[in-house]
Amino acid sequence: MRALVKTDAGPGLTLLDVPEPVAGINDVLVRVHKTGICGTDLHIESWDLWAARTIRPPLIAGHEFVGEVVEFGSNASDLHRGDIVSGEGHVICGRCRHCRAGRWHLCANSIGLGVGRDGAFAEYVVLPVTNIWHHWPGIDEEVAAIFDPFGNAVHTALAFPVLGEDVLVSGAGPIGLMAIAVARHAGARHIVASEPNAYRRALAAKMGATRVVDPRERDLHDVQVELGMVEGFDVAMEMSGNAAALTSAIANMAHGGGIAILGIPTAEIPIDVTTIVFNQLSLRGIYGREMYETWYKMSVMLQSGLDITPAITHRFSFRDHEAAFAAARSGDSGKVIMDWTT
């Protein structure tokens, strides 16, 4: 099969012919149709410090995908050949305290698809049947391909109640964009998107933001006054990993507010603990998705009218992977999809 492989320790991915993976008795073999490019894939492709510490070549990258079931092991049930599926990218150990209690998303021993094991940037991928999500009828394949980051957005956006609340989203990358749409669908009153990139500010407005602001040009306190907010934001979603963005979010929260933090900083961020204590703020780290409650919530929201398709902006054949990665890296893009059927 054809696959995008990190062949050695250095920049780039190489399109190679490699052996097809084999499904064990607990596994499912999936013919990949479409994949999404994630920030993690950009780290791996560029071979930054995180990738150098984490990745052990050779490795097939990629973890966002949709495809059809080709075959499955004797212990895999409730599937049929041709079923349209995606997969949870964290393969759990099944033995730790959290796994045994059913809190799979807290497994400290999970292995990442396309990070610690061969991934989905290939014509075929294998995952345990417990990681397979069978899509409900009517789910668009491009949307199905990005259920992994969509799940990040849902997990973040619903970490605190947003119905009737004023929400700040810092960072309108693909996950931030989807989180805006989720918060709007879940009944938020005002949603302010703070994003320095003009292209992504325009996308944030399409996704349902009440106001989009360039944090280099506008103070969030002024935006609060403009919207008639009395005290501050009830909920903030920090999607950027930017120190100034987190600092600004903490300074603009209402008493008792909650900050969901998904963005990963590249350095330590000093925070104002005094404000957190006196304003009784809650800070919650978000990683991945809740297995599999988040997947259920995603499907239900799509079925009830949530539209995240404006966040998908670029489409390429896998053969044009260099152009696809360039588009994803440019910043003037939302979600970038690669088609593995052309």
Number of C-alpha atoms within 10 A of each C-alpha: 11 17 28 24 25 24 17 15 14 15 14 17 23 15 18 15 12 13 10 15 15 15 20 16 13 15 21 28 24 30 24 25 23 30 28 30 26 23 14 15 22 18 16 27 20 15 21 14 10 12 20 15 9 13 19 15 17 13 21 27 28 29 31 28 35 28 27 20 24 17 19 24 16 12 12 16 12 6 17 12 12 13 15 24 23 29 30 26 24 23 21 22 15 15 11 15 13 16 18 12 10 12 14 22 18 18 20 13 14 17 15 17 23 24 23 18 20 23 25 31 30 28 21 24 27 26 27 21 21 17 19 20 18 16 20 16 9 9 13 12 19 22 21 25 27 26 26 24 24 27 27 21 30 27 25 29 28 19 18 19 15 23 15 14 17 25 30 26 29 28 25 29 24 29 26 34 31 31 30 31 26 28 29 23 18 17 14 22 14 22 26 25 28 28 24 17 16 14 14 25 23 14 22 34 18 16 24 22 25 19 17 23 20 15 17 9 8 11 14 21 15 11 15 18 12 10 13 9 15 9 13 21 28 23 29 28 31 27 27 23 18 17 19 14 19 24 14 15 21 25 17 20 25 19 18 15 22 23 27 22 21 22 21 15 13 10 9 7 13 9 13 11 11 9 14 18 12 10 16 15 20 16 15 15 13 21 16 21 24 19 18 16 11 21 21 15 15 19 18 13 15 18 14 10 9 17 16 19 14 16 25 20 16 14 19 19 15 24 16 13 20 15 14 20 22 13 20 24 16 9 14 13 19 26 24 24 28 25 22 22 12 10
